[in-house]
Amino acid sequence: AGEHDLTENIIHIVLARIPGAPKGTRGISLFIVPKVNIDHDGQLTDRNSVHCGSIEHKMGIRASATSVLNFDGATGYLIGKENEGLQAMFTFMNTARIGTALQGICHAEASFQGSLAYAKDRQSMRALSGKKQPDSVADAIIWHPDVRKMLLTQRAIAEGGRAMIFHAAKIADKMFNATVAGDTKKQQAYDDELGFYTPILKGFITELGLESANLGMQVFGGHGYIHEHGMEQIARDARIATLYEGTTGIQSLDLLGRKVLMSNKGQSIRDFSKVIFSFAKPHLFSRGPIGSMARTLCKRAVQWNVMTLRIMLGAAKDRELVGSASVDYLMYSGYVMMGYFWALQAEKSAALLESGEGEESNDFYTSKIQTAEFYFDRLLPRASAHKKSAVSSTKSLMQMDNEHFNFL
């Protein structure tokens, strides 16, 4: 919250321009601005000129008192060097964006828990394949294929996204340990790897978290639109996650433009593809779901690299191509990455089922494999549409005159 009385002081981190600074982003500096000034002994003194102008009236996250702040005449303290504010800010943006991705998982999980409980309890019609609850006047809606598809989509998003977040957290821990140990080479390698994951996690998972929140409302039918059931609040709250800390469009440009094309000419994609191939190699000729997943992932990884090369070569001739392809490219990347983590979970679950050494029940591990199968059958195929759109010509996108958008 920009203003509150829960603490004695608030320290604002502010981007601002120093008089005479270069134009554009090259002239932005980073400051800390306290609500109440602090003396050299750390004691609070007089009020700084930071004031709440108004409270924003928002679609969701209403418990967060988002406000307009006025800094006229305020004292700020420079962080880092002049005109290098954006570089300084980005040192903590990876963490902030991964935190926002985690919100997407939370929205998906919360909505899934609500819709699952409702689908098991709410009765309507009979299952198409015959009575499932003959002692009741109707069957629970969880028996209906479309409802099951929505529920499984929610579960696949929540659990697949959680695995992606855990992996990113592990990389962050390794980077921290390398930093503490003074191993700058490893620290940079982990930082680069986390930088590649971050826009995918933030953009892809928040978009799917919003989808899951909408599906939760849909499972409830008209009741989902009623405030008292709580499902519409999840959808309203989930919407902001695709917007703040950089919209999905900005994350996509960061991934394709900066991380993939400019930084390493597609090396990040090749590196992750090696991880996929390493996982898939022992299963390529296996029967059953794990073998099928391994072969599918290999095909997607090859397609990912070819798509990257096509965009890289095309962008040299058409400067609009990166902007037109970026969101589809990010979503494709997210679906493949989530597919890999679902395949990992299925592989581990199958091994524990076979060995009987798992800490959870056999039903738990079986459900993991079944959810992974659903993901590969129903959600991963979406990547094909994103690939086709990403490599399409920009002609149909850019040819219309701006004034012609008005014609109805």
N, C-alpha and C positions, 0 to 999 in steps of 0.2 A: 504494500500500500504506500502511496506517495505521502500520506499524512495520517498520523494516528497518535494516540496518547498512551500507548501500551509501554513505551520506553521513554527514558528521559531525553534521548537524542535520536536522530535519524541521520545516517551518512549517505548522501546521494552520490552515485557515480554518474557523471555528466560529460557528454561530448559537447564541446563548444569551440568557437573560433576566436583566436587571439587577433587583435587589430593588426592589419598588415599581413596576415597569413595568406598563403597562396590560395587561389580559387579551387573549388571542388574538394574532393575527399583528401587531397594532399595537404590541405590547410586545417585539418581538424585535430584538436588536442583533447586529452582526457584529464578530467579533474575530479577531485572529491569535494563535495560541498556539504558541510554540516548544517543541520537545522539550527543548532545552537553552537555558537563558537566555543572553542576550547583553548585554554591557556597552556603555557609551557609545562605546567604541572599536571596537565590532564584534567583540570577542573572545568566544569561548564561555566561560561560567562554570560554574555548577552546574546539575544536572539539574532541569528543571521537573517538576511533579507531573502528568505525562502518562504513562499506563501502558497497555500492551496487556493487556486482560482475557482475550481468547480469540481464536482464529482461526476464522473462519466456514467451515463445510463446505458448499461450493456445488455447484450443478448443473453449472456451467461456469466459464469464465475462471479456472481453478484456478492459473494462473501468477501471478495477482494475489492477494496475501495480504491479503484483506479481513479486517479485524479489528474487535473491539469495543474502543473506547478509553475509559478512565476519566480524567476531568478533575478529580476531587475535589481541591481545594486548589491547582489550577494557576493561574498568572498569565497573563492574557490582555490584549491591547491592543486597545482599541476602534478600529474602522475607521469613519470617518464619524460621523454623529450618533447619539445614543441613540435606540433604538426605531425606527430606520429601516434595520434590517439586511436585510430582504427587498428593499427598493428598491436597496440597495447591491449585494446579491448578483445581482440581475437584470441589472446592467450587464455581466456576463460570461456570463450564461446563454445568450444567443443563440449565442455562439461555442461553448460547451460542447455545446449541443443539435445544432448543425450538425455538430460533430465526432462525435457519436453517430450522426447520420444517415449520416455517411461510413462508420462501422462497418457499418451495414446494407448499403451498397454492397459493402464488402469481403467480407462474408459471402456475398452473392449471387455475386460474381465468383469467389471461391475455390471455392465449391460447384459453380458452373458448369464451371470448368476441370476439376475432378475427374470430374464426371459425363459431360462431353463426351468426355474421353479414354477412359473406361470404355465408353461407348456405341459408340464407334468400334471398340473391340477385342472386346467381348463378343458372341459369336454365339449366337443362339437362334431356332429356327424359320425359316420363310421369310417374306419380305415378302408381304403380302396381294395385291399386284398382280403377283406372280411373282418368280422368282429374281433377286436383284441381284448376288450373288456366286456364280455357278454352279460355280466351282472349289472352293468351300468346302462343308462339310457343312450349313451354315446361314448365314443372313445376319446381319450385325451388327445389334444391336438399334436402332441409330440409324435404320434404315429403317422401324421400326414407328411408326405415327401417334401413339400415345399417348406414346411416348418422345420423339418429335420435339416434341410439344406441350410437354412438360416442359422440354426443353432450350431451346426458343425462349422460353418464359416466363422462364426464368432469364436468358437473354441480354437480353431486353427490359427486365427489371427492372434488371440491372446497368448497361447502357449508357444507358437512359433516366434512371435515378437519377443516374448520373454527370453527365449534362448538367444536371440540376437543381442539383446541388451546385456545378458550375462557375459557373453563373449566380449563385448566392447568393454565392460567393466574389468574383465580380466586383463585386457590389453592396457587399460589405464593403470591398473595395479603394477603391471610389469614396467610401464614407463616410469611410474613413481619410484620403484625400486632401483631402476637404472639411474635415475637422477640422483637419488641418495648415494648410490655407489660411485657416482662420478663417471659413469660409462656413457659418454656423450654420443658415441656411435649407436649403441643400443637405444638410448633415449630418443634419438632422432628417428630411428627406424620405427619404433613403437608409435611415436608422434605422427609420423607419416601414415602408418596403418590406421590409426584411430581417426586421422583426418579424412581418410577415404571412407570409413564406415559412417562417420557422423552425419553427412547430408542424407545418406540412404536411410539411416535410422530415423532421423528427424522427419524427413519428408514422407517416406513410405509408411512408417508405422502410424504416424498421426492421421494420415489419410485413411488407413484401414481401421484405425480406432474410431474415426467418425463414421465410417461405413458400418462398423459393428454396432455403434450406438443407434444408428437409424434402423438397423435390422432388429435390435431389441424392441424398439417401438412397434415395428411391423408385426412381430410375433404377438404382441398384445392386441393388435388390431386397433379399433377405435379407443380402447382403454389406454393405449400407449400415449395418446394425445392428451390425456387428462392429467393434470398436474399431480394429483394425489398419489398416483402410482409411481412417480419418481423417474420414469423412463425418459420423459421429454427433457428433464433437467440434465440428464447425462448427455443427451444429444446437443443441448445448448452449450453445456460446458465444454464438450469435445470440440466444438467448432473453432475455438480460439487456438487450439494446439497446432492447427495447420497454418496459422497466421503469424503468431508472435515468435520471436527468436529467428525470424526469417521465414517468409512464406514458402510454400512448396516450390513455387517458381524460382525463388532465390536459391533454395537448397539445390535445385536441379541445375541451375547455372553454375553453382559452386562445384558440384560433382563433375559435370561434363566439361565445362569450360576450364575451370582451374585445376581440379584434382586429376582428371583423366587426360585431357588434351594438353594443357599448358605445362603441368608439373612433370609428367613422366611419359607422355606419348602413349598412354594406354597400359603402362607397366602394372598399374594397380589391378587392372582387369586380368592381365596375364598371371599375376601372382595369385589372385583368388581362384583363377581357373586351375592352377596347379594344385591348390588345396582340394578342389572338387575332384580332379583326376586321381589324386592320391587316395581319397576316400573311395572312389568308384572302382578302382582297379581290381581289388579282390572280389568284387561282386558282379563284374561285367557279364560273366557267363552263368550267373546263378539264376535259378528259378525263383518264383515267388516275388513278393512285393519289394524286397530290398534290391534284388537284381534289376527289376523294372525301374525303380527310382534311380539307381546308379546310371543306367543307360540313358534315361531321360535327362539327368543332370549333365552328362557329358555332351549331349546334343545341344543343350541350352548354353553351356559354357563356350562351345565352338561358335554358336550363333552370336553370343555376346561379343566375342572378339572380332568376328567378321563385321558385325554392326558398328562396333567402335571404329574399325578401320575405314568403313564406308563413310561414316560421318566425318572422320578426320580428313580424308581426302576431299570429300564434298565441301567441307567448310573452307578449304583453300580457295574455292571458286565462288562460293555463295556465303557471304558473311552472316546471312540471316539463319543459316541452317542450324547452328548450335542452339539459338534461342527457340527455334521451332521444334527441335527434337528433344530438348533437355528434360521436360517433364516425363515424356514417354520413356526416355532413357533411364531416368531415375526409377520409375515404376517397374520397368523390366528388370533392372538391377535388384530391386527389392524382392520381387517374386522369385528370382533365381536364388538369391541369398537365403531367403526364408525356406525355400525348397531344400537347400543344403542342410540347414539346421533341423528341418523335419526329418530328413533322411538319417541324420546322425541319431536323433531320438529313436527312430524306428529300428535302426541297427542295434543300438544298445538295449532296447526293450526286447528284441528278438533273442539276443544273446542271454539275457537274464531269464527269459522264459525257458530257454533250452537248458540252462545250467541249474535253474531253480534256486539261485543264490540271491535273488533280488530282495530288497527290504520291503517292497510293496507287494500287493496281491497280483496274481496272474491276470485278473481282470483289468487292473491298472495298466499293465504293460500291453495287454491286447488292445485296449482302447487307444493307447499311444500309436500303435501301428495302424490301427483303423483310421485314426484322424490323419495320419501322414498319407495314407492311401487316398483319402478324400481330398486332401490338399493337392496332390499330384493329378487327380482326376478332374477336379472342379475349379481350382483356383490358379494353379500354375499355368494352365492353358491361356489365361488372360495375357500372359507375356507376349504371345504371338501377335495379338492386336496392337500392343504397344510397340513392338518391333516394326511392324508394317507402317505404323504412323510415323515413327521416328525417322525412318529412312525415306519417307515420301518427299517429293519435291516441294519447295516453298512457294511455287507458282500460285496454286489455288489459295494459299494463305495470304499472300502479300499483294496480289494483283488488284484487288478492289480499291477504288478511290475512297478515301476517308468519308467524303460527303455522301457516298452511295450507301453507307451503312444505314442511313435514315429511311431508305425506301422500304415501305411495308407492302 
